[in-house]
Amino acid sequence: MITLYKGNSTNLELQTLTNVVTDVADTGATVTATVKDQAGTEVAGQTWPLTMTHDTGGTYRATLEYDLDVHVGRTYFVEITATGSGGEKGFWREPVTVANRNDGTGTC
């Protein structure tokens, strides 16, 4: 499960994407992410789908905007779609919880 802190940018990461045939890290894939609510509607505050960029060793990263229209206590989902450099397809759907990050003042 991913925790998104309201009012904070959040790093999103897909680790070790590998080619299903060669079992080698796929560094040339096209990877995108979208955050949706429980009804399947895209969350406002970001342009979707968000392109994830290759970092190293098949790890892809993107940053979610700090001002996504999300609410503490609700569950959302991040959907990640990958098209490998050989045309292979991958799809992941993970729950996202939203929380406040307490800065010591009691408000965030």
Backbone as JSON, one array per atom type, in Angstrom:
{
  "sequence": "MITLYKGNSTNLELQTLTNVVTDVADTGATVTATVKDQAGTEVAGQTWPLTMTHDTGGTYRATLEYDLDVHVGRTYFVEITATGSGGEKGFWREPVTVANRNDGTGTC",
  "N": [[0.84, -1.18, 0.0], [0.48, 2.23, -0.74], [1.32, 5.31, 0.74], [0.12, 8.52, 0.57], [0.89, 11.76, 1.33], [-1.12, 14.37, 2.19], [-0.93, 17.51, 0.62], [1.74, 17.32, 0.05], [4.38, 16.6, -2.22], [4.76, 13.44, -3.8], [6.85, 10.68, -4.24], [6.75, 8.23, -6.69], [7.33, 4.88, -7.47], [8.33, 2.23, -9.59], [9.78, -0.75, -9.24], [12.51, -2.59, -10.56], [11.72, -3.49, -13.25], [11.43, -6.08, -15.48], [12.24, -7.87, -18.49], [10.08, -10.31, -19.69], [10.89, -12.46, -21.22], [13.73, -12.49, -21.43], [14.51, -12.02, -18.85], [15.96, -9.84, -18.02], [16.7, -6.55, -16.84], [14.46, -4.1, -17.99], [15.18, -1.35, -19.62], [14.17, 0.35, -21.46], [11.44, 0.71, -21.52], [8.04, 1.94, -21.8], [6.42, 3.6, -19.35], [3.63, 4.4, -17.43], [1.58, 6.2, -15.05], [-1.47, 6.5, -13.19], [-3.62, 8.07, -10.9], [-6.56, 7.12, -9.32], [-9.93, 7.48, -8.05], [-12.19, 5.54, -5.93], [-14.33, 5.06, -7.61], [-13.18, 4.92, -10.04], [-12.51, 7.24, -11.31], [-10.29, 9.65, -12.57], [-8.07, 11.42, -10.46], [-8.12, 14.89, -9.78], [-5.7, 17.51, -10.4], [-3.35, 16.78, -11.55], [-1.79, 16.01, -14.66], [-2.85, 13.31, -16.48], [-2.17, 10.3, -18.35], [0.65, 9.99, -16.14], [3.96, 10.14, -17.04], [6.45, 7.85, -16.24], [9.88, 7.9, -15.57], [12.88, 6.19, -16.56], [15.26, 5.24, -14.18], [17.46, 3.62, -13.03], [18.65, 0.29, -13.59], [16.15, -0.86, -14.37], [14.31, 0.44, -12.79], [11.68, 2.68, -12.44], [10.54, 6.05, -12.12], [8.39, 8.65, -10.86], [6.96, 11.84, -9.95], [4.31, 12.69, -7.93], [2.06, 15.42, -7.89], [1.89, 17.97, -5.34], [-0.58, 19.06, -4.82], [-2.74, 17.35, -5.36], [-6.17, 16.47, -5.71], [-7.22, 15.07, -3.22], [-8.47, 13.28, -0.33], [-8.05, 12.99, 3.15], [-8.19, 9.85, 4.73], [-9.69, 8.56, 2.81], [-9.65, 5.97, 0.32], [-7.67, 5.46, -2.51], [-6.49, 4.54, -5.8], [-3.51, 3.63, -7.46], [-2.69, 3.19, -10.76], [-0.51, 1.5, -12.75], [0.93, 1.23, -15.88], [2.83, -0.62, -18.13], [4.71, -0.83, -21.09], [6.85, -2.92, -22.47], [10.17, -2.82, -23.95], [10.15, -4.69, -25.93], [7.52, -4.86, -26.58], [5.98, -6.15, -24.7], [3.38, -6.31, -22.21], [2.41, -4.84, -19.1], [0.63, -4.51, -16.02], [-0.28, -2.88, -13.04], [-2.11, -2.45, -10.06], [-2.49, -0.62, -7.26], [-3.48, 0.01, -3.89], [-3.95, 3.27, -2.46], [-3.46, 5.21, 0.35], [-4.44, 8.2, 2.05], [-2.94, 10.57, 4.07], [-2.35, 12.97, 6.73], [0.65, 14.77, 7.12], [2.22, 15.26, 9.98], [3.56, 18.18, 11.21], [4.37, 18.89, 13.71], [2.96, 21.04, 14.62], [0.39, 20.4, 14.69], [-1.18, 20.98, 12.57], [-1.54, 20.49, 9.11]],
  "CA": [[0.0, 0.0, 0.0], [1.21, 3.49, -0.86], [0.77, 6.42, 1.52], [0.27, 9.83, -0.04], [0.68, 12.77, 2.36], [-1.85, 15.51, 1.63], [-0.16, 18.74, 0.58], [3.14, 17.01, -0.18], [4.72, 15.82, -3.41], [5.01, 12.04, -3.45], [7.59, 9.93, -5.24], [6.15, 6.96, -7.08], [8.41, 4.07, -8.03], [8.15, 0.85, -10.02], [11.12, -1.3, -9.1], [13.04, -3.76, -11.25], [10.93, -3.97, -14.38], [12.26, -6.99, -16.26], [11.7, -8.48, -19.69], [9.6, -11.65, -19.32], [11.58, -13.47, -22.02], [15.16, -12.52, -21.14], [14.69, -11.82, -17.4], [16.93, -8.76, -17.86], [16.05, -5.26, -16.58], [14.0, -3.41, -19.2], [15.49, 0.06, -19.43], [13.59, 1.11, -22.56], [9.98, 0.57, -21.5], [7.19, 3.11, -21.6], [5.71, 3.34, -18.11], [2.79, 5.52, -17.02], [0.8, 6.0, -13.83], [-2.66, 7.32, -13.01], [-4.28, 7.9, -9.61], [-8.02, 7.15, -9.48], [-10.72, 7.25, -6.84], [-12.8, 4.21, -5.9], [-15.26, 4.93, -8.73], [-12.4, 4.81, -11.27], [-12.34, 8.56, -11.89], [-8.96, 10.21, -12.36], [-7.98, 12.48, -9.46], [-7.72, 16.18, -10.33], [-4.48, 18.1, -9.87], [-2.18, 16.28, -12.29], [-2.11, 15.57, -16.01], [-2.75, 11.85, -16.57], [-1.3, 9.52, -17.49], [1.92, 10.56, -15.77], [5.06, 9.32, -17.54], [7.5, 7.5, -15.29], [11.15, 7.85, -16.28], [13.82, 5.16, -16.11], [16.34, 5.74, -13.34], [18.57, 2.68, -13.15], [18.35, -1.11, -13.35], [14.75, -1.21, -14.55], [13.47, 1.18, -11.85], [11.03, 3.84, -13.05], [10.08, 6.97, -11.08], [7.64, 9.87, -11.19], [6.56, 12.6, -8.77], [2.92, 13.15, -7.89], [1.95, 16.81, -7.46], [1.52, 18.19, -3.93], [-1.94, 19.56, -4.68], [-3.76, 16.43, -5.87], [-7.47, 16.62, -5.04], [-7.45, 13.85, -2.45], [-9.0, 13.53, 1.01], [-7.54, 12.11, 4.2], [-9.09, 8.79, 5.15], [-10.26, 7.87, 1.65], [-8.74, 5.09, -0.41], [-7.54, 5.68, -3.94], [-5.69, 3.5, -6.43], [-2.58, 4.02, -8.52], [-2.62, 2.2, -11.82], [0.73, 1.64, -13.51], [0.93, 0.45, -17.11], [4.14, -0.66, -18.77], [4.9, -1.5, -22.36], [8.27, -3.21, -22.54], [10.85, -2.46, -25.19], [9.79, -5.71, -26.92], [6.07, -4.85, -26.76], [5.3, -6.85, -23.61], [2.5, -5.45, -21.43], [2.3, -5.09, -17.67], [-0.34, -3.63, -15.35], [-0.34, -3.01, -11.59], [-3.09, -1.56, -9.41], [-2.17, -0.66, -5.84], [-4.25, 0.97, -3.1], [-3.27, 4.46, -1.95], [-4.14, 5.89, 1.45], [-4.07, 9.6, 2.17], [-2.77, 10.95, 5.47], [-1.69, 14.24, 6.99], [2.0, 14.69, 7.67], [2.22, 16.17, 11.12], [4.8, 18.93, 11.3], [4.59, 19.29, 15.09], [2.06, 22.12, 15.01], [-0.96, 19.87, 14.73], [-1.87, 21.28, 11.31], [-0.8, 20.27, 7.86]],
  "C": [[0.89, 1.24, 0.0], [0.53, 4.52, 0.03], [1.13, 7.71, 0.83], [-0.03, 10.84, 1.06], [0.09, 14.01, 1.73], [-1.0, 16.77, 1.73], [1.32, 18.54, 0.36], [3.3, 16.3, -1.52], [5.06, 14.41, -2.96], [5.76, 11.37, -4.58], [6.93, 8.57, -5.45], [7.22, 6.17, -7.79], [7.92, 2.68, -8.41], [9.55, 0.26, -10.06], [11.35, -2.52, -9.98], [12.1, -4.33, -12.3], [11.83, -4.83, -15.25], [11.5, -7.53, -17.47], [11.31, -9.92, -19.35], [10.31, -12.77, -20.08], [13.04, -13.62, -21.58], [15.48, -12.44, -19.65], [15.78, -10.79, -17.1], [16.14, -7.46, -17.64], [15.7, -4.58, -17.89], [14.18, -1.91, -18.98], [14.88, 0.95, -20.51], [12.08, 1.03, -22.63], [9.3, 1.94, -21.44], [6.31, 2.79, -20.41], [4.93, 4.58, -17.72], [2.01, 5.15, -15.76], [-0.38, 6.96, -13.81], [-3.23, 7.02, -11.63], [-5.77, 8.1, -9.82], [-8.7, 6.96, -8.13], [-11.39, 5.88, -6.94], [-13.79, 3.98, -7.03], [-14.53, 4.8, -10.07], [-12.18, 6.13, -11.98], [-10.94, 9.09, -11.57], [-9.03, 11.37, -11.37], [-7.5, 13.76, -10.12], [-6.41, 16.65, -9.69], [-3.21, 17.66, -10.57], [-2.67, 15.93, -13.69], [-1.83, 14.08, -16.1], [-2.79, 11.41, -18.02], [0.03, 10.23, -17.28], [3.03, 9.63, -16.25], [6.09, 9.1, -16.44], [8.8, 7.33, -16.07], [12.07, 6.79, -15.69], [14.94, 5.82, -15.32], [17.57, 4.84, -13.51], [18.07, 1.26, -12.92], [16.9, -1.52, -13.48], [13.81, -0.53, -13.56], [12.98, 2.46, -12.53], [10.43, 4.7, -11.95], [9.29, 8.12, -11.68], [7.28, 10.55, -9.88], [5.12, 13.05, -8.92], [2.9, 14.56, -7.33], [1.48, 16.92, -6.0], [0.05, 18.56, -3.76], [-3.0, 18.66, -5.36], [-5.04, 16.6, -5.05], [-7.85, 15.32, -4.36], [-7.86, 14.22, -1.03], [-8.48, 12.5, 1.99], [-8.61, 11.1, 4.58], [-9.74, 8.03, 4.0], [-9.19, 7.01, 0.99], [-8.82, 5.41, -1.89], [-6.71, 4.52, -4.5], [-4.73, 4.14, -7.42], [-2.52, 2.86, -9.49], [-1.37, 2.49, -12.65], [0.66, 0.69, -14.71], [2.32, 0.53, -17.73], [4.04, -1.38, -20.1], [6.4, -1.67, -22.52], [8.86, -2.88, -23.89], [10.6, -3.48, -26.3], [8.29, -5.81, -27.15], [5.29, -5.56, -25.68], [4.47, -5.85, -22.79], [2.5, -5.84, -19.97], [1.33, -4.08, -17.06], [-0.34, -3.94, -13.86], [-1.36, -2.03, -11.06], [-2.89, -1.72, -7.91], [-3.02, 0.36, -5.08], [-3.35, 2.1, -2.58], [-4.09, 5.01, -0.81], [-3.61, 7.31, 1.53], [-4.03, 9.94, 3.65], [-2.21, 12.36, 5.55], [-0.28, 13.95, 7.49], [2.06, 15.73, 8.77], [3.57, 16.84, 11.24], [5.1, 19.41, 12.71], [3.66, 20.4, 15.55], [0.63, 21.63, 15.13], [-1.75, 20.18, 13.49], [-0.96, 21.0, 10.14], [-1.72, 20.51, 6.7]]
}
